[in-house]
Amino acid sequence: MTKQWWQPHIFNRKLDNLSKRQAVIETIRGFFKQRDFLEVDTPALQTSPGLEVHLHAFKTRFVDPYGQRDMDYMLHTSPEFTMKKLLVAGLPRIYSMGKVWRNNERSALHHPEFTMLEWYRAGVDYNAIMQDTKDLVTACYGACGADIAKEWEYLTVADAFEKYAGIDILATDYDVAKLRQDAGRAGVSFSPQDSWDDIYYRIMMDKIEPFLGFSAPTFLCEYPIRMAALSRPKPGNPAVAERVELYIDGLELANGFSELTDWAVQLERFQEEVREKQRGYGEAYPIDMDFIDALKHGMPQCSGIALGVDRLVMAICKAHSIEDVLWAPVAY
């Protein structure tokens, strides 16, 4: 992180990266225009910013100018809930590219404010979304004059745990004692109070993610159903969910799903995430019951994915820090 980033001799070092960033953004908009997607703009202020256990939101307060109803809001961590409501409203192909905010995150790979691309298609599963992603990322590399492998890797989470950690993750059946034993044999450290989910993430971060996407971009897919609160189960194998993440050179770029449309199951999963966040962090965010009502009304079978634009530019430029591809960092 560099202070006084605006000094010309510092800023000029990343001009080539920023030129590629602009090429990526123009390519993204052209890509979706050619495929008849509608670009949508969603409000950043939400009562529920996203319920993922390990994500933290920025909080603010709306002061009613008429003194009737002041409200607490949070900056969204993703436009996901609003975009799915737009699917319920009848829009079949939509994308959004804009700022999202995540608190308690700042590192070479994380920034508290960053640019997220998210898109949804009605009537398709996550295989179509993976193909979209492959086509889009390939086009962005091409627009920047960068090379990318033609053959991509498709790897299930179960195969990845076996390959890189020697663990049969599905056989643990969410038994925390068994996973502790497996993690210990794999050389992964953890705390006695860690839950099954906590240990899963530690194994993923220590033993798997650092090795993904080097020989070819890698789609990591078929997550244990517990690790995909917004995804539907895989037909014929309900132990796993139709969730996918994209990795290039050890960097996670995108996260997508065949979307869950059952409102009752979704509400139950949200309630579990609220309990888990309360357990781990002593706080929890409210459930977006308007989203649950939208699911009750009927969301079409659909799939969607979120892609970090800044990280995509990092991968193309082989940048070491996210701030190397931002026009300006958030002050600190």
Phi, psi and omega in degrees: 000126187247123173283160182052047180300340185281352176296130186308319184291338175274311183298322184297339180295335184249014180299321179295319176300318182290328174296318177292323177302314180295322177297321178296314182296318179294322178295318180300312182294321177294321180301311183285331176295319179295336183255016174062037172271147176261127176280128181243158182234118186250152180291137179281332180279123183223154172279334175233111189276357189125140190251006179306134191303318189263011176261142182234138186255158169274136183252147176212176183225130175270125177259114182294121182296343180259003175069023185260318186209085170291148183219145171273131177235166173227149175285133186294145174271352179189149175277013192305307186298317180294320180295322178292327174296326177292328173296318177298324180291348174116004179276124188271334183219111184223152172217156177223139174226112183190186184281142168228165187228136177222121182280164177062028178224115170199118181196189177298334183251354185232145176219141184297334174234127181212172184259124180244135171256129179222136177218155183223145176228129176281146172083011179228162174256187188288347174296320178293322179293323176298320179293318174306312185296316179299314181296317182293311182297319178299319179295321180292318175300315181298320180296337180260005180070026181253153180266146174216147183299142178283325179264125181255153181265138175241116188227127177283157178300319179300316179293323180294318179296321179291316184292315189259340182234353182066031184240132172271090189294327180287330180289342179292336177050039177063022175275109186294326180296317180294318181293326176299317179297313181298317180295320178299317178295330180277356179082023180263128180272149180202167180266152181302331182273358182295139177276175176304316181298316180301314182292321175306311181295323179295318177297316181300313184288323185275322192248343189240300185306319183297348185248003186269140168082020181270313179284332178197153173306138187239126170268114175266122190221175180059066180283150171308138189304330180292338183262023182210071189296337184253008186250151177277155175295152178286127178304130180087350180211075186292355177287341180236159181249154177278069177244146180219144171232146179254133177235137171227124180053044178077003184254124176285124183252329189210156181216122184217172186212157149279119195285142173286130181244355180279111187295323183292316177294320180297317179297318178298319179292320176300316181298322177294320178295321177298315179297318182293322179292320178297319179296315186278327189235355180071019177209163177204154179259154179292150175283138177283091182289338174295326175293318176299319177298323178296319177296322177299321179296325176125099173267134181294157170303130188200172175219154179206166181207148175245134183231130177282112183295318181298318180291326176298316178295320176304314182297317180296317183275352187055042179282150182265343181223144179298331180290345177287348181238011177257143176298321178204140178276160169295136183297152178210000000 
